[in-house]
Structure formats: structure tokens, C-alpha cells
Amino acid sequence: MKLRMALTERLGMALPIIGAPMAGVAHGALARSVTEGGGLGMIGVGSADRAELISREAAVASDGGRLPYGIGLMAWALEDRPELLDETAAARPTLVSVSFGSPGPYVEVLHAAGILVASQVHDRAGAIAATDAGVDIVIAQGTDAGGHTGTVGTLPLLQVVLDAVDVPVVAAGGIATARGLAAVLAAGAAGAWVGTCLLACPEARTKPEARAKVLAAGETDTILTRVFDVAQGIGWPEGFAGRALRNRFTDAWHGRETELAADAGARRHLAQAREADDFDTAYIYAGQGVGLVRRSLPAAQVVRDLGEGAASLLAERLDALLGDEPRPR
């Protein structure tokens, strides 16, 4: 089944679903499976990742050049790591997202390489700035999303951004089932950007212990916090906290970030927990849709279920709402 839209035609997808480029989780195998399911898989590049990760994982994602895929970069990291941009441009993915900072300095380089550019935004001003910088696609990422995000919910943010810009807008945050995809498409989104619903997939680089935590979590079990960045000394810009599963570390330190920055013992404790895969202390970034993730399924199946389910729901609701009235075209 296909959901034909302008975005799917432009990106070579059967379904308007893009896998979020989750650093440390979304590498080549996950990206490839998302694409094989009909969406577009993305590789996430972290601020400390080696540049050679990009070409290595791109070869996996593309299945030797057979499949389209994307790469996600962080603008603030590129300021000190220009080699990440160089390696990305050389890989020639279909799409590159440059987020969490201005995409402006990087759009021309990527366009010159024939690559479409997207950027995640978190308010009206960010959406307008991204389009002024020349991006092709805007990702309206609500605070419902896992990982680093803003403070406005997905639905109000999507409405604001759709009214503010003329480029395709993809919704991100809290979209974990066919109902969520149908909702944002009905609102006017060009597609959905999904991450949390892929965390339990076998192709994700999620540790088994973390996967079990994801499958057991409910919709109220996340928190938007800076404690993991503070404890690791990661230089995320102001305004971008990370949504993660609540655990003992967040319970102890959320709201006490200044004290945490000065507590070497607490920082060592987090580092040791990460080494030991102790997720009662170590972080698992996940969005508010985590309570909808109940099975570990291949990413291709997750994408197909989202797309086919949304198509059926939209058709049913349209019939129920319009009855015998002519359908809009």
C-alpha cells in the first residue's frame, strides 16, 4: 500500500514516514529496515562520533547504493567538527537534517552535493529562520518527542508551523501508532518523523536491558531534563533538554543541575552505569509515545503497520464524516 504525497514522491518513499536520526541508536541497519518498510531511514551522528562512522553506516543503510536513506547532524557540533559535514556530503544521502542550531552555514554545501536539507524546529521563529536559510523540509518537533527537544507540544507546534512556512512540514513527537500518523496527516503534515516506536526494534542499537525498559514504560514515565548532559559535560545549547525515561538518576538530580555539575562522584556513577548497562541510572531517551510500544518488531513491519493503518483510518473517518457528500480533491 502507498500513501501518495508530494513528500513521498520527492524522497522516493511509499509511505510518508521518516525514521528519526537517533544518535547511538539509529545506525545503518535500522535505517535500511525503515526504508525497506516503505519509509526513509536516517542515520544519527552524535557529537563525538568519528567521521568514518558515516561512510560505514551509509553503506549498510543504502544496501550498497540500492536504497535511499538520510543522515542527521547537529548544527552545534558541526561548528567544531566540520569533517562530519564533509563526510556526509561525500556520502550523497537523499536527505540530511541539520538541527539544534542554525542550518544556514551548511545548506549551500549540501545542496551543491544534490542533497535535500531538513531541520528540526521548535517554535514559529525557528521555522521561519530555517526556511529563510533555504531548507527544503521543516520538521516540527514537539516536546512529546524523545531525546533533545523544545517545550511546545506537537499538535500546537504543528499548527503554528504549518501556518508560518510554505515548505513541506513533517510532524515529530508522540507519533507511535497509525492513529498518530493519521492525525498529523489529516492536520496537513507532509509526513511523520518517528523514533520512540523504533527503540524496541531488533535493528536498533538499543541494549537488551534498555529495550526491556522501553517495553515496560508508560506514557507518564518520561521527563524533560538536562541532568544527563550536565553529568557528561556535553555542550548542548541552552533551551534543549532531553526527554528520557525517568530513573533513579533523574529522581536524584533533576532540578539540582548546578550541584550535579560540581559533583564528580555523581558524574562517575553515571559513567559506570553506562558501562554496566544499568538503566536504573543510565539514560534511555524516549518520547511520550513510549507507552504505546509494547512489542519488539522489525522496523520495516513497524513502518508498514503505521502507514497501512493510517491509510485505513483516514479512509474510514472520511467516509464517516462526509457520508454521501462528494469527497474533497
Phi and psi in degrees as GROMACS dihedral restraints (atoms count N, CA, C in turn):
[ dihedral_restraints ]
;  ai    aj    ak    al  type     phi  dphi    fc
    3     4     5     6     1  -122.6    20    10
    4     5     6     7     1   147.8    20    10
    6     7     8     9     1  -112.0    20    10
    7     8     9    10     1    94.3    20    10
    9    10    11    12     1   -76.6    20    10
   10    11    12    13     1   121.6    20    10
   12    13    14    15     1  -144.6    20    10
   13    14    15    16     1   166.2    20    10
   15    16    17    18     1   -57.8    20    10
   16    17    18    19     1   -39.8    20    10
   18    19    20    21     1   -65.7    20    10
   19    20    21    22     1   -41.0    20    10
   21    22    23    24     1   -65.6    20    10
   22    23    24    25     1   -38.9    20    10
   24    25    26    27     1   -66.0    20    10
   25    26    27    28     1   -40.2    20    10
   27    28    29    30     1   -69.5    20    10
   28    29    30    31     1   -35.4    20    10
   30    31    32    33     1  -100.0    20    10
   31    32    33    34     1     1.6    20    10
   33    34    35    36     1    71.8    20    10
   34    35    36    37     1    35.4    20    10
   36    37    38    39     1  -108.1    20    10
   37    38    39    40     1   153.4    20    10
   39    40    41    42     1   -86.7    20    10
   40    41    42    43     1   -27.2    20    10
   42    43    44    45     1  -130.2    20    10
   43    44    45    46     1   144.1    20    10
   45    46    47    48     1   -81.6    20    10
   46    47    48    49     1    61.8    20    10
   48    49    50    51     1  -132.2    20    10
   49    50    51    52     1   125.9    20    10
   51    52    53    54     1  -117.0    20    10
   52    53    54    55     1   129.8    20    10
   54    55    56    57     1   -77.2    20    10
   55    56    57    58     1   126.5    20    10
   57    58    59    60     1   -62.1    20    10
   58    59    60    61     1   140.3    20    10
   60    61    62    63     1   -81.9    20    10
   61    62    63    64     1    76.1    20    10
   63    64    65    66     1   -78.9    20    10
   64    65    66    67     1   111.3    20    10
   66    67    68    69     1   -59.9    20    10
   67    68    69    70     1   133.7    20    10
   69    70    71    72     1    82.2    20    10
   70    71    72    73     1   -12.0    20    10
   72    73    74    75     1  -119.3    20    10
   73    74    75    76     1   -44.8    20    10
   75    76    77    78     1   -98.1    20    10
   76    77    78    79     1    92.8    20    10
   78    79    80    81     1  -107.9    20    10
   79    80    81    82     1  -160.4    20    10
   81    82    83    84     1   -61.4    20    10
   82    83    84    85     1   -41.1    20    10
   84    85    86    87     1   -64.7    20    10
   85    86    87    88     1   -43.0    20    10
   87    88    89    90     1   -66.9    20    10
   88    89    90    91     1   -44.5    20    10
   90    91    92    93     1   -58.8    20    10
   91    92    93    94     1   -44.4    20    10
   93    94    95    96     1   -62.6    20    10
   94    95    96    97     1   -42.6    20    10
   96    97    98    99     1   -65.9    20    10
   97    98    99   100     1   -38.9    20    10
   99   100   101   102     1   -60.5    20    10
  100   101   102   103     1   -45.4    20    10
  102   103   104   105     1   -65.0    20    10
  103   104   105   106     1   -40.8    20    10
  105   106   107   108     1   -64.7    20    10
  106   107   108   109     1   -24.8    20    10
  108   109   110   111     1   -80.0    20    10
  109   110   111   112     1    -6.4    20    10
  111   112   113   114     1   114.0    20    10
  112   113   114   115     1    -6.3    20    10
  114   115   116   117     1   -97.6    20    10
  115   116   117   118     1  -155.7    20    10
  117   118   119   120     1  -126.2    20    10
  118   119   120   121     1   116.5    20    10
  120   121   122   123     1   -82.3    20    10
  121   122   123   124     1   146.7    20    10
  123   124   125   126     1  -123.9    20    10
  124   125   126   127     1   144.9    20    10
  126   127   128   129     1   -98.3    20    10
  127   128   129   130     1   129.5    20    10
  129   130   131   132     1   -93.1    20    10
  130   131   132   133     1   130.7    20    10
  132   133   134   135     1  -113.1    20    10
  133   134   135   136     1   116.7    20    10
  135   136   137   138     1   -80.7    20    10
  136   137   138   139     1   164.9    20    10
  138   139   140   141     1   -65.1    20    10
  139   140   141   142     1   -24.8    20    10
  141   142   143   144     1  -105.0    20    10
  142   143   144   145     1     2.6    20    10
  144   145   146   147     1   -68.5    20    10
  145   146   147   148     1   145.5    20    10
  147   148   149   150     1   -72.6    20    10
  148   149   150   151     1   147.4    20    10
  150   151   152   153     1   -60.5    20    10
  151   152   153   154     1   -33.7    20    10
  153   154   155   156     1   -66.8    20    10
  154   155   156   157     1   -17.3    20    10
  156   157   158   159     1   -57.4    20    10
  157   158   159   160     1   -34.9    20    10
  159   160   161   162     1   -64.0    20    10
  160   161   162   163     1   -52.8    20    10
  162   163   164   165     1   -66.5    20    10
  163   164   165   166     1   -37.5    20    10
  165   166   167   168     1   -63.1    20    10
  166   167   168   169     1   -49.1    20    10
  168   169   170   171     1   -75.4    20    10
  169   170   171   172     1   -27.9    20    10
  171   172   173   174     1   -63.6    20    10
  172   173   174   175     1   -37.7    20    10
  174   175   176   177     1   -63.1    20    10
  175   176   177   178     1   -36.1    20    10
  177   178   179   180     1   -72.0    20    10
  178   179   180   181     1   -47.3    20    10
  180   181   182   183     1   -60.4    20    10
  181   182   183   184     1   -40.3    20    10
  183   184   185   186     1   -84.7    20    10
  184   185   186   187     1    -6.5    20    10
  186   187   188   189     1    52.9    20    10
  187   188   189   190     1    51.5    20    10
  189   190   191   192     1    72.2    20    10
  190   191   192   193     1    27.9    20    10
  192   193   194   195     1    96.5    20    10
  193   194   195   196     1     3.9    20    10
  195   196   197   198     1   -82.0    20    10
  196   197   198   199     1   -31.3    20    10
  198   199   200   201     1  -118.5    20    10
  199   200   201   202     1   147.6    20    10
  201   202   203   204     1   -74.4    20    10
  202   203   204   205     1   157.4    20    10
  204   205   206   207     1  -163.2    20    10
  205   206   207   208     1   173.8    20    10
  207   208   209   210     1  -133.6    20    10
  208   209   210   211     1   169.8    20    10
  210   211   212   213     1  -133.8    20    10
  211   212   213   214     1   137.3    20    10
  213   214   215   216     1  -109.7    20    10
  214   215   216   217     1   126.0    20    10
  216   217   218   219     1  -119.8    20    10
  217   218   219   220     1   158.5    20    10
  219   220   221   222     1  -109.3    20    10
  220   221   222   223     1   122.5    20    10
  222   223   224   225     1   -57.9    20    10
  223   224   225   226     1   -40.1    20    10
  225   226   227   228     1   -67.3    20    10
  226   227   228   229     1   -29.3    20    10
  228   229   230   231     1   -76.2    20    10
  229   230   231   232     1   -32.3    20    10
  231   232   233   234     1   -65.2    20    10
  232   233   234   235     1   -23.5    20    10
  234   235   236   237     1   -58.7    20    10
  235   236   237   238     1   -36.8    20    10
  237   238   239   240     1  -105.2    20    10
  238   239   240   241     1    -7.9    20    10
  240   241   242   243     1  -128.6    20    10
  241   242   243   244     1    61.8    20    10
  243   244   245   246     1   -62.2    20    10
  244   245   246   247     1   -20.4    20    10
  246   247   248   249     1   -64.0    20    10
  247   248   249   250     1   -25.4    20    10
  249   250   251   252     1   -66.0    20    10
  250   251   252   253     1   -39.7    20    10
  252   253   254   255     1   -67.6    20    10
  253   254   255   256     1   -43.3    20    10
  255   256   257   258     1   -59.7    20    10
  256   257   258   259     1   -45.4    20    10
  258   259   260   261     1   -67.0    20    10
  259   260   261   262     1   -37.1    20    10
  261   262   263   264     1   -65.2    20    10
  262   263   264   265     1   -46.8    20    10
  264   265   266   267     1   -61.2    20    10
  265   266   267   268     1   -38.2    20    10
  267   268   269   270     1   -67.1    20    10
  268   269   270   271     1   -29.3    20    10
  270   271   272   273     1   -74.1    20    10
  271   272   273   274     1   -19.3    20    10
  273   274   275   276     1    54.9    20    10
  274   275   276   277     1    52.9    20    10
  276   277   278   279     1   -69.7    20    10
  277   278   279   280     1   168.5    20    10
  279   280   281   282     1   -69.9    20    10
  280   281   282   283     1   -39.3    20    10
  282   283   284   285     1  -138.9    20    10
  283   284   285   286     1   140.9    20    10
  285   286   287   288     1  -128.2    20    10
  286   287   288   289     1   130.2    20    10
  288   289   290   291     1  -100.1    20    10
  289   290   291   292     1   134.2    20    10
  291   292   293   294     1  -123.4    20    10
  292   293   294   295     1   110.4    20    10
  294   295   296   297     1  -132.3    20    10
  295   296   297   298     1   171.2    20    10
  297   298   299   300     1    63.1    20    10
  298   299   300   301     1    57.4    20    10
  300   301   302   303     1   137.7    20    10
  301   302   303   304     1   173.0    20    10
  303   304   305   306     1   -72.6    20    10
  304   305   306   307     1   129.2    20    10
  306   307   308   309     1   -79.4    20    10
  307   308   309   310     1    -9.7    20    10
  309   310   311   312     1   -48.4    20    10
  310   311   312   313     1   -47.9    20    10
  312   313   314   315     1   -66.8    20    10
  313   314   315   316     1    -9.8    20    10
  315   316   317   318     1  -116.1    20    10
  316   317   318   319     1   -13.1    20    10
  318   319   320   321     1   -63.0    20    10
  319   320   321   322     1   -45.9    20    10
  321   322   323   324     1   -62.1    20    10
  322   323   324   325     1   -41.4    20    10
  324   325   326   327     1   -62.2    20    10
  325   326   327   328     1   -43.3    20    10
  327   328   329   330     1   -70.7    20    10
  328   329   330   331     1   -42.3    20    10
  330   331   332   333     1   -61.6    20    10
  331   332   333   334     1   -38.0    20    10
  333   334   335   336     1   -63.4    20    10
  334   335   336   337     1   -25.8    20    10
  336   337   338   339     1   -89.3    20    10
  337   338   339   340     1     5.1    20    10
  339   340   341   342     1    78.9    20    10
  340   341   342   343     1    25.4    20    10
  342   343   344   345     1  -109.4    20    10
  343   344   345   346     1   132.3    20    10
  345   346   347   348     1   -73.3    20    10
  346   347   348   349     1   148.0    20    10
  348   349   350   351     1  -122.7    20    10
  349   350   351   352     1   133.7    20    10
  351   352   353   354     1  -121.3    20    10
  352   353   354   355     1   162.6    20    10
  354   355   356   357     1  -148.2    20    10
  355   356   357   358     1   136.2    20    10
  357   358   359   360     1   -79.8    20    10
  358   359   360   361     1   133.1    20    10
  360   361   362   363     1  -127.5    20    10
  361   362   363   364     1   161.7    20    10
  363   364   365   366     1  -132.2    20    10
  364   365   366   367     1     3.3    20    10
  366   367   368   369     1  -163.8    20    10
  367   368   369   370     1   175.1    20    10
  369   370   371   372     1   -60.4    20    10
  370   371   372   373     1   -45.4    20    10
  372   373   374   375     1   -60.4    20    10
  373   374   375   376     1   -41.0    20    10
  375   376   377   378     1   -65.0    20    10
  376   377   378   379     1   -37.6    20    10
  378   379   380   381     1   -65.5    20    10
  379   380   381   382     1   -44.0    20    10
  381   382   383   384     1   -66.3    20    10
  382   383   384   385     1   -41.7    20    10
  384   385   386   387     1   -62.3    20    10
  385   386   387   388     1   -39.4    20    10
  387   388   389   390     1   -65.6    20    10
  388   389   390   391     1   -42.8    20    10
  390   391   392   393     1   -69.7    20    10
  391   392   393   394     1   -36.7    20    10
  393   394   395   396     1   -62.0    20    10
  394   395   396   397     1   -30.1    20    10
  396   397   398   399     1   -76.6    20    10
  397   398   399   400     1   -11.3    20    10
  399   400   401   402     1   102.2    20    10
  400   401   402   403     1    12.5    20    10
  402   403   404   405     1   -67.3    20    10
  403   404   405   406     1   153.8    20    10
  405   406   407   408     1   -90.0    20    10
  406   407   408   409     1   -27.8    20    10
  408   409   410   411     1  -139.9    20    10
  409   410   411   412     1   136.2    20    10
  411   412   413   414     1  -107.6    20    10
  412   413   414   415     1   132.3    20    10
  414   415   416   417     1  -103.2    20    10
  415   416   417   418     1   111.3    20    10
  417   418   419   420     1   -85.2    20    10
  418   419   420   421     1    97.9    20    10
  420   421   422   423     1   -98.8    20    10
  421   422   423   424     1   109.4    20    10
  423   424   425   426     1   -79.9    20    10
  424   425   426   427     1   165.0    20    10
  426   427   428   429     1   -67.6    20    10
  427   428   429   430     1   -11.7    20    10
  429   430   431   432     1   -63.0    20    10
  430   431   432   433     1   -20.8    20    10
  432   433   434   435     1   -70.2    20    10
  433   434   435   436     1   153.9    20    10
  435   436   437   438     1   -81.7    20    10
  436   437   438   439     1   161.6    20    10
  438   439   440   441     1    76.7    20    10
  439   440   441   442     1  -159.4    20    10
  441   442   443   444     1   -78.7    20    10
  442   443   444   445     1   133.2    20    10
  444   445   446   447     1  -159.6    20    10
  445   446   447   448     1  -178.2    20    10
  447   448   449   450     1   -97.2    20    10
  448   449   450   451     1  -150.6    20    10
  450   451   452   453     1  -124.2    20    10
  451   452   453   454     1     2.4    20    10
  453   454   455   456     1  -101.3    20    10
  454   455   456   457     1   136.3    20    10
  456   457   458   459     1   -64.0    20    10
  457   458   459   460     1   156.4    20    10
  459   460   461   462     1   -59.6    20    10
  460   461   462   463     1   -46.8    20    10
  462   463   464   465     1   -66.1    20    10
  463   464   465   466     1   -49.8    20    10
  465   466   467   468     1   -63.6    20    10
  466   467   468   469     1   -37.0    20    10
  468   469   470   471     1   -65.0    20    10
  469   470   471   472     1   -42.5    20    10
  471   472   473   474     1   -59.9    20    10
  472   473   474   475     1   -43.3    20    10
  474   475   476   477     1   -63.7    20    10
  475   476   477   478     1   -42.6    20    10
  477   478   479   480     1   -62.0    20    10
  478   479   480   481     1   -46.8    20    10
  480   481   482   483     1   -70.2    20    10
  481   482   483   484     1   -39.0    20    10
  483   484   485   486     1   -59.6    20    10
  484   485   486   487     1   -36.1    20    10
  486   487   488   489     1   -77.0    20    10
  487   488   489   490     1   -19.4    20    10
  489   490   491   492     1   -95.0    20    10
  490   491   492   493     1   -25.4    20    10
  492   493   494   495     1  -131.0    20    10
  493   494   495   496     1   163.0    20    10
  495   496   497   498     1  -107.2    20    10
  496   497   498   499     1    -7.5    20    10
  498   499   500   501     1   -83.1    20    10
  499   500   501   502     1   164.4    20    10
  501   502   503   504     1   -58.5    20    10
  502   503   504   505     1   138.7    20    10
  504   505   506   507     1  -116.4    20    10
  505   506   507   508     1   124.9    20    10
  507   508   509   510     1  -106.4    20    10
  508   509   510   511     1   134.4    20    10
  510   511   512   513     1   -90.2    20    10
  511   512   513   514     1   139.2    20    10
  513   514   515   516     1  -136.8    20    10
  514   515   516   517     1   140.0    20    10
  516   517   518   519     1   116.2    20    10
  517   518   519   520     1   108.2    20    10
  519   520   521   522     1    83.0    20    10
  520   521   522   523     1     6.8    20    10
  522   523   524   525     1   -94.6    20    10
  523   524   525   526     1   102.6    20    10
  525   526   527   528     1  -130.6    20    10
  526   527   528   529     1    -5.0    20    10
  528   529   530   531     1  -138.7    20    10
  529   530   531   532     1   173.9    20    10
  531   532   533   534     1   -59.9    20    10
  532   533   534   535     1   -33.5    20    10
  534   535   536   537     1   -62.4    20    10
  535   536   537   538     1   -41.4    20    10
  537   538   539   540     1   -65.9    20    10
  538   539   540   541     1   -42.1    20    10
  540   541   542   543     1   -64.0    20    10
  541   542   543   544     1   -44.4    20    10
  543   544   545   546     1   -60.3    20    10
  544   545   546   547     1   -39.1    20    10
  546   547   548   549     1   -63.1    20    10
  547   548   549   550     1   -46.4    20    10
  549   550   551   552     1   -74.0    20    10
  550   551   552   553     1   -32.8    20    10
  552   553   554   555     1   -66.2    20    10
  553   554   555   556     1   -41.2    20    10
  555   556   557   558     1   -63.2    20    10
  556   557   558   559     1   -31.0    20    10
  558   559   560   561     1   -76.4    20    10
  559   560   561   562     1   -14.4    20    10
  561   562   563   564     1   118.1    20    10
  562   563   564   565     1     0.3    20    10
  564   565   566   567     1   -65.1    20    10
  565   566   567   568     1   147.4    20    10
  567   568   569   570     1   -79.4    20    10
  568   569   570   571     1   -12.6    20    10
  570   571   572   573     1   172.0    20    10
  571   572   573   574     1  -173.2    20    10
  573   574   575   576     1  -126.8    20    10
  574   575   576   577     1   147.7    20    10
  576   577   578   579     1  -114.8    20    10
  577   578   579   580     1   111.5    20    10
  579   580   581   582     1  -121.1    20    10
  580   581   582   583     1   141.8    20    10
  582   583   584   585     1  -136.7    20    10
  583   584   585   586     1   -52.5    20    10
  585   586   587   588     1   -59.1    20    10
  586   587   588   589     1   -38.1    20    10
  588   589   590   591     1   -69.5    20    10
  589   590   591   592     1    -7.3    20    10
  591   592   593   594     1  -101.6    20    10
  592   593   594   595     1    -5.3    20    10
  594   595   596   597     1   -62.9    20    10
  595   596   597   598     1   -31.7    20    10
  597   598   599   600     1   -92.2    20    10
  598   599   600   601     1     2.4    20    10
  600   601   602   603     1   -69.6    20    10
  601   602   603   604     1   143.9    20    10
  603   604   605   606     1   -64.0    20    10
  604   605   606   607     1   -22.4    20    10
  606   607   608   609     1   -80.7    20    10
  607   608   609   610     1   -15.0    20    10
  609   610   611   612     1   -72.7    20    10
  610   611   612   613     1   149.0    20    10
  612   613   614   615     1   -86.1    20    10
  613   614   615   616     1    51.4    20    10
  615   616   617   618     1   -99.6    20    10
  616   617   618   619     1   129.1    20    10
  618   619   620   621     1   -64.9    20    10
  619   620   621   622     1   148.7    20    10
  621   622   623   624     1   -53.7    20    10
  622   623   624   625     1   -37.7    20    10
  624   625   626   627     1   -65.9    20    10
  625   626   627   628     1   -37.9    20    10
  627   628   629   630     1   -70.3    20    10
  628   629   630   631     1   -39.5    20    10
  630   631   632   633     1   -60.1    20    10
  631   632   633   634     1   -40.7    20    10
  633   634   635   636     1   -63.2    20    10
  634   635   636   637     1   -39.3    20    10
  636   637   638   639     1   -64.1    20    10
  637   638   639   640     1   -41.5    20    10
  639   640   641   642     1   -61.7    20    10
  640   641   642   643     1   -46.5    20    10
  642   643   644   645     1   -66.7    20    10
  643   644   645   646     1   -24.7    20    10
  645   646   647   648     1   -91.6    20    10
  646   647   648   649     1   -12.2    20    10
  648   649   650   651     1   -77.4    20    10
  649   650   651   652     1   154.5    20    10
  651   652   653   654     1  -110.2    20    10
  652   653   654   655     1   175.4    20    10
  654   655   656   657     1   -68.4    20    10
  655   656   657   658     1   -16.0    20    10
  657   658   659   660     1  -100.1    20    10
  658   659   660   661     1     8.6    20    10
  660   661   662   663     1   -95.8    20    10
  661   662   663   664     1    16.6    20    10
  663   664   665   666     1  -112.4    20    10
  664   665   666   667     1   164.5    20    10
  666   667   668   669     1  -146.5    20    10
  667   668   669   670     1   141.8    20    10
  669   670   671   672     1   -93.3    20    10
  670   671   672   673     1   113.3    20    10
  672   673   674   675     1  -148.5    20    10
  673   674   675   676     1   156.4    20    10
  675   676   677   678     1  -104.8    20    10
  676   677   678   679     1     0.7    20    10
  678   679   680   681     1   -62.4    20    10
  679   680   681   682     1   -35.7    20    10
  681   682   683   684     1   -71.5    20    10
  682   683   684   685     1   -36.0    20    10
  684   685   686   687     1   -68.2    20    10
  685   686   687   688     1   -42.6    20    10
  687   688   689   690     1   -61.5    20    10
  688   689   690   691     1   -45.9    20    10
  690   691   692   693     1   -66.0    20    10
  691   692   693   694     1   -27.8    20    10
  693   694   695   696     1   -95.5    20    10
  694   695   696   697     1    -6.8    20    10
  696   697   698   699     1    68.8    20    10
  697   698   699   700     1    31.1    20    10
  699   700   701   702     1   -87.0    20    10
  700   701   702   703     1   133.0    20    10
  702   703   704   705     1   -87.0    20    10
  703   704   705   706     1    50.8    20    10
  705   706   707   708     1   -62.3    20    10
  706   707   708   709     1   141.0    20    10
  708   709   710   711     1   -62.6    20    10
  709   710   711   712     1   156.1    20    10
  711   712   713   714     1   -58.6    20    10
  712   713   714   715     1   143.6    20    10
  714   715   716   717     1    97.7    20    10
  715   716   717   718     1    -6.7    20    10
  717   718   719   720     1  -121.1    20    10
  718   719   720   721     1    89.7    20    10
  720   721   722   723     1   -84.0    20    10
  721   722   723   724     1   172.5    20    10
  723   724   725   726     1  -116.0    20    10
  724   725   726   727     1   133.0    20    10
  726   727   728   729     1   -87.5    20    10
  727   728   729   730     1   123.1    20    10
  729   730   731   732     1  -139.2    20    10
  730   731   732   733     1   167.1    20    10
  732   733   734   735     1   -66.7    20    10
  733   734   735   736     1   134.3    20    10
  735   736   737   738     1   -64.5    20    10
  736   737   738   739     1   142.7    20    10
  738   739   740   741     1  -153.7    20    10
  739   740   741   742     1  -168.8    20    10
  741   742   743   744     1   -61.9    20    10
  742   743   744   745     1   -35.4    20    10
  744   745   746   747     1   -68.8    20    10
  745   746   747   748     1   -43.3    20    10
  747   748   749   750     1   -67.9    20    10
  748   749   750   751     1   -38.2    20    10
  750   751   752   753     1   -60.7    20    10
  751   752   753   754     1   -36.2    20    10
  753   754   755   756     1   -79.8    20    10
  754   755   756   757     1   -33.0    20    10
  756   757   758   759     1  -120.5    20    10
  757   758   759   760     1   -14.8    20    10
  759   760   761   762     1   -61.9    20    10
  760   761   762   763     1   128.6    20    10
  762   763   764   765     1    90.2    20    10
  763   764   765   766     1    -5.4    20    10
  765   766   767   768     1  -123.3    20    10
  766   767   768   769     1    36.7    20    10
  768   769   770   771     1   -62.6    20    10
  769   770   771   772     1   -34.8    20    10
  771   772   773   774     1   -64.6    20    10
  772   773   774   775     1   -42.7    20    10
  774   775   776   777     1   -64.5    20    10
  775   776   777   778     1   -39.9    20    10
  777   778   779   780     1   -62.1    20    10
  778   779   780   781     1   -41.2    20    10
  780   781   782   783     1   -60.5    20    10
  781   782   783   784     1   -26.3    20    10
  783   784   785   786     1   -98.1    20    10
  784   785   786   787     1     0.5    20    10
  786   787   788   789     1  -104.0    20    10
  787   788   789   790     1    95.1    20    10
  789   790   791   792     1   -64.1    20    10
  790   791   792   793     1   -33.2    20    10
  792   793   794   795     1   -65.5    20    10
  793   794   795   796     1   -41.2    20    10
  795   796   797   798     1   -66.0    20    10
  796   797   798   799     1   -38.4    20    10
  798   799   800   801     1   -66.5    20    10
  799   800   801   802     1   -39.9    20    10
  801   802   803   804     1   -64.4    20    10
  802   803   804   805     1   -38.5    20    10
  804   805   806   807     1   -60.5    20    10
  805   806   807   808     1   -42.5    20    10
  807   808   809   810     1   -65.2    20    10
  808   809   810   811     1   -44.2    20    10
  810   811   812   813     1   -60.5    20    10
  811   812   813   814     1   -41.8    20    10
  813   814   815   816     1   -66.6    20    10
  814   815   816   817     1   -38.0    20    10
  816   817   818   819     1   -64.5    20    10
  817   818   819   820     1   -38.9    20    10
  819   820   821   822     1   -64.0    20    10
  820   821   822   823     1   -42.2    20    10
  822   823   824   825     1   -63.1    20    10
  823   824   825   826     1   -34.0    20    10
  825   826   827   828     1   -92.3    20    10
  826   827   828   829     1     2.4    20    10
  828   829   830   831     1    55.2    20    10
  829   830   831   832     1    39.7    20    10
  831   832   833   834     1   -94.7    20    10
  832   833   834   835     1    94.2    20    10
  834   835   836   837     1   -87.1    20    10
  835   836   837   838     1     6.8    20    10
  837   838   839   840     1   -72.5    20    10
  838   839   840   841     1   -17.7    20    10
  840   841   842   843     1  -121.2    20    10
  841   842   843   844     1   -46.5    20    10
  843   844   845   846     1   -68.7    20    10
  844   845   846   847     1   160.9    20    10
  846   847   848   849     1   -90.5    20    10
  847   848   849   850     1   149.9    20    10
  849   850   851   852     1  -131.9    20    10
  850   851   852   853     1   107.7    20    10
  852   853   854   855     1   -75.9    20    10
  853   854   855   856     1   127.1    20    10
  855   856   857   858     1  -156.2    20    10
  856   857   858   859     1   149.6    20    10
  858   859   860   861     1   -92.7    20    10
  859   860   861   862     1  -179.6    20    10
  861   862   863   864     1   -70.6    20    10
  862   863   864   865     1   -12.4    20    10
  864   865   866   867     1   -78.4    20    10
  865   866   867   868     1     2.9    20    10
  867   868   869   870     1   -61.0    20    10
  868   869   870   871     1   -29.6    20    10
  870   871   872   873     1   -67.2    20    10
  871   872   873   874     1   -11.1    20    10
  873   874   875   876     1   -94.3    20    10
  874   875   876   877     1    -4.9    20    10
  876   877   878   879     1   -95.3    20    10
  877   878   879   880     1   109.4    20    10
  879   880   881   882     1  -125.2    20    10
  880   881   882   883     1    -6.2    20    10
  882   883   884   885     1  -139.4    20    10
  883   884   885   886     1   150.8    20    10
  885   886   887   888     1   -93.5    20    10
  886   887   888   889     1   102.7    20    10
  888   889   890   891     1  -120.1    20    10
  889   890   891   892     1   153.1    20    10
  891   892   893   894     1   -56.5    20    10
  892   893   894   895     1   144.1    20    10
  894   895   896   897     1   -60.0    20    10
  895   896   897   898     1   -36.6    20    10
  897   898   899   900     1   -59.7    20    10
  898   899   900   901     1   -39.3    20    10
  900   901   902   903     1   -70.0    20    10
  901   902   903   904     1   -40.4    20    10
  903   904   905   906     1   -57.9    20    10
  904   905   906   907     1   -45.0    20    10
  906   907   908   909     1   -65.0    20    10
  907   908   909   910     1   -45.8    20    10
  909   910   911   912     1   -61.8    20    10
  910   911   912   913     1   -42.1    20    10
  912   913   914   915     1   -63.6    20    10
  913   914   915   916     1   -40.3    20    10
  915   916   917   918     1   -61.4    20    10
  916   917   918   919     1   -51.1    20    10
  918   919   920   921     1   -68.5    20    10
  919   920   921   922     1   -48.7    20    10
  921   922   923   924     1   -67.1    20    10
  922   923   924   925     1   -37.9    20    10
  924   925   926   927     1   -65.3    20    10
  925   926   927   928     1   -41.4    20    10
  927   928   929   930     1   -64.8    20    10
  928   929   930   931     1   -41.0    20    10
  930   931   932   933     1   -60.3    20    10
  931   932   933   934     1   -43.7    20    10
  933   934   935   936     1   -64.8    20    10
  934   935   936   937     1   -43.9    20    10
  936   937   938   939     1   -62.8    20    10
  937   938   939   940     1   -43.3    20    10
  939   940   941   942     1   -63.9    20    10
  940   941   942   943     1   -41.2    20    10
  942   943   944   945     1   -65.0    20    10
  943   944   945   946     1   -43.6    20    10
  945   946   947   948     1   -63.7    20    10
  946   947   948   949     1   -44.4    20    10
  948   949   950   951     1   -68.7    20    10
  949   950   951   952     1   -37.0    20    10
  951   952   953   954     1   -63.8    20    10
  952   953   954   955     1   -42.8    20    10
  954   955   956   957     1   -62.8    20    10
  955   956   957   958     1   -43.1    20    10
  957   958   959   960     1   -67.1    20    10
  958   959   960   961     1   -38.0    20    10
  960   961   962   963     1   -78.6    20    10
  961   962   963   964     1   -38.1    20    10
  963   964   965   966     1   -94.4    20    10
  964   965   966   967     1   -22.6    20    10
  966   967   968   969     1    57.8    20    10
  967   968   969   970     1  -123.5    20    10
  969   970   971   972     1   -87.6    20    10
  970   971   972   973     1     0.8    20    10
  972   973   974   975     1   -67.6    20    10
  973   974   975   976     1   147.3    20    10
  975   976   977   978     1   -60.5    20    10
  976   977   978   979     1   139.5    20    10
  978   979   980   981     1   -75.0    20    10
  979   980   981   982     1   141.7    20    10
  981   982   983   984     1   -67.6    20    10
  982   983   984   985     1   149.7    20    10
